[in-house]
Amino acid sequence: MLIKKRLFLGLLLALVTSAGFAQERGTKEEAMSMMAEAIKHTKQVGLTKALDDFTNDKANWVSKDLYVSAIDSKGNSLAHGFNPKQVGRNLWELKDPNGVLLVQDLVKTGSEKGEGWVSYQWPDPLTKKMADKSSLVRRVPGADAFLIIGIYR
């Protein structure tokens, strides 16, 4: 009887956990809202402080699987809300499995349009598999910086 109870509790925990993961996806609308808040925050506190906040203040700048990252026009990582070890690295030549130079595409889109979406393949931290991802990129007014927030599709 004790074994059945433990098995049931284990299965229940697995079900609840997997249901929680299914709800951990940010939407396009949520990414756009977060971007608006990130730009507003940058204007309020200045770029340097905002970049630090985006990297280190997870309570305010990570929601579900959404987070803010930032690069400059040369592909240098300025902020990364999911992996702070990326900050300071040059990502210019970063390619997805299909050969998409995603950082170059992000810079091009942000430079030419001011804001837009870039699609590519990226490892999904929830499934541990390659997945389609689209990132919203927006140029920071008056700075050599682009904010990025991605969603898995």
N, C-alpha and C positions, 0 to 999 in steps of 0.2 A: 504494500500500500504506500509506503514511504517513497519507493522508487517511482511509482506512478505520479505521486504528488510533485516530486522534484522534476520529472519529465514534463508534466503539465506546466509548472511554473517556468521552466526553461523555454518551452515553446511559446508561452504567453509573452515572456520577455522578448524573445526574438521577433514576435509579431508586432509588439508595441515599438520596438526599436526600428524595425524596417518601415513601419508606418511613419515614424518620426523622420526618417531619412527622406521619405517621399515628400514630406512637407518642407524640406530644407532648401528647395529651389527658389531662387529669386526670379521674379518676372521682369519682362522688358520694362513695364511701367515702373516697377520698384527700382530698377537700375537707373531709369531716367530721373526719378525723384531723388535718388541718392546723389546723382551727378549734380543736380540743381543745388542740393544742400552742400556738396563739396565745393562747388564754385563760390557759393555764398560764404562758406567758412574761409576760403582762401582770401576773399576780399576783406573779411572782418579781421582776421588775425595775421595776414601776410603769408606769402608763399612758404617761407622757411618753417614757420610754426605749423602751418597746415600740413606740409609734407611729413613732419615728425608725427603729428596727430594721426594722419592716415596710416602710418606704419605701426604706431605703438598704442593708440587708443582704440582697442578692439571693441570696447563697450559701445562706443559711439559710431565707429566706422566699419563694422562688420555686421551684416544682417543676412541670416540664412547663409547662402553660399556667395553672397555679394560682398565685395570689398573694393577699396580704391587703391589703384596703383598709379604711378606717374613715371614718365620718361621725358628726356629732353630731345631736341631735334637731331642729336647724334646717336640716340638710342641708349643713353645712360639711364639706368634705373634710379629714380629720385625718391620713390616711396613704393612700399608694397605691403598691403594689409594682411596678406596671407603668408608670405615668406620674407621676413625682414632681411634674410641673408642675401636677397637679390639686390638690395640697395647698394649702389656704387658700381655694380657690374655693367659692362657694355653688352647690350642685347641686340645690337644692330643686325647681326647675321643670323639671328634665331629663326629657324624654319620649322614648320609643322611637317608631318609625315608626307604631305603632298607637295612639299617644296615651297609653300607659301612663306614669303619673308614677312612675317606678321608685324614685327616692329616697324619695318620700313613702310608697310601698308598703313599702320596706325599713324605714323608721322605724316605721311603723304595726305591721308584723309583729313587729319587735324589741321595741317598747314593750308591745304587747298580749300576746304569747306568750312573750317572752324569747328565743325562737329559732324560726326557720322558714325556708321556702324561698319565694322570689319569682321568678316567671318573666316574661321580657320578650324583646324582640328587641335584638340588639347587634351591632356590626361584629365579625366574626371576624378576628383578626390573622393567622391562617394562610391563610384563603381570600380575605380582603379583601371578603367579602360579608356581608350581614345574615344572622344566624343566631339560632336559639332558644338562649337562655341562661337558666339558673336560678342564683340566688345564695342561698347560705346566709347568713343574718344572725343575729347573736347579740349581745344587749345585754351590755355589760361591767358586771359587778356593781359597784354603788357609784359609777358614773361616767356622765356624759352622753356616751356613746360606744357605737357599734355596729360590730362587726367584720363584714366581708363577704368571702366567697370564692365565686367563680362558676365554673360549669362550662358548657361548650357541649354541647348535646344533639343 
